Amino acid sequence: MVQNPQDTAPPETPVPIKLEVGIEECLHIQFEYEKNIFHLRDVVKGKVDFNLVRIKIKHMELAVIWKETVGWGQTTSTE
C-alpha cells in the first residue's frame, strides 16, 4: 500500500482509555488501556479492575474488535 496524503495534518496522538461499566449496586468493572490507537503489530496493554462484585461470576471474556480507516479527507472509508 502506498499512502500519499494531500493534507499535511499531523498524525493522531494516542491517548489512554479509561472506561467504567456495571450494573447498579451489583457489579462495577473498570477498564484501562494505555492508548486508543494501535499499529497492527502493537500489543494491547491494560488492566481490568472489579470494583464491586455482589453477584457470582463464572467466567469473563474480552473481545478485540478490529476497525480500519482507509483514505483521506472526503474519501475516508471505515470498515
C-alpha positions, 0 to 999 in steps of 0.5 A: 500500500502506498499512502500519499496524503494531500493534507499535511495534518499531523498524525493522531496522538494516542491517548489512554482509555479509561472506561467504567461499566456495571450494573447498579449496586451489583457489579462495577468493572473498570477498564484501562488501556494505555492508548486508543490507537494501535499499529497492527503489530502493537500489543494491547496493554491494560488492566481490568479492575472489579470494583464491586462484585455482589453477584457470582461470576463464572467466567469473563471474556474480552473481545478485540474488535478490529476497525480500519480507516482507509483514505483521506479527507472526503474519501475516508472509508471505515470498515 
